[in-house]
Amino acid sequence: MNGGALIGLVGMLLLVSAWVPQTWETIKTRKCPLNMGFILIYVTASTLLTVYSYIIGDWIFFALNFLAAFQSAINLTVKLMEKKR
């Protein structure tokens, strides 16, 4: 692994780990305090970037965006379930 890939990997881990506390709290409380518009844009953008990174073959970028999309999708799901109550 070269220096650039290592920097990318550390950045990916830090960025994805930033979502962990919010996602964990959302799961525990079954409430998502995040703005619906923010979540929708974030899930959409991360999903599109996941597809793009797959197409260009950048696996660090792919993992980052896949995990970010997954965690934000959990928050979106909980937010949508709140609206139905």
Secondary structure, DSSP 8 states (H G I E B T S, - for coil): --HHHHHHHHHHHHHHHHHHHHHHHHHHHT---S-HHHHHHHHHHHHHHHHHHHHHT-HHHHHHHHHHHHHHHHHHHHHHHHHH-
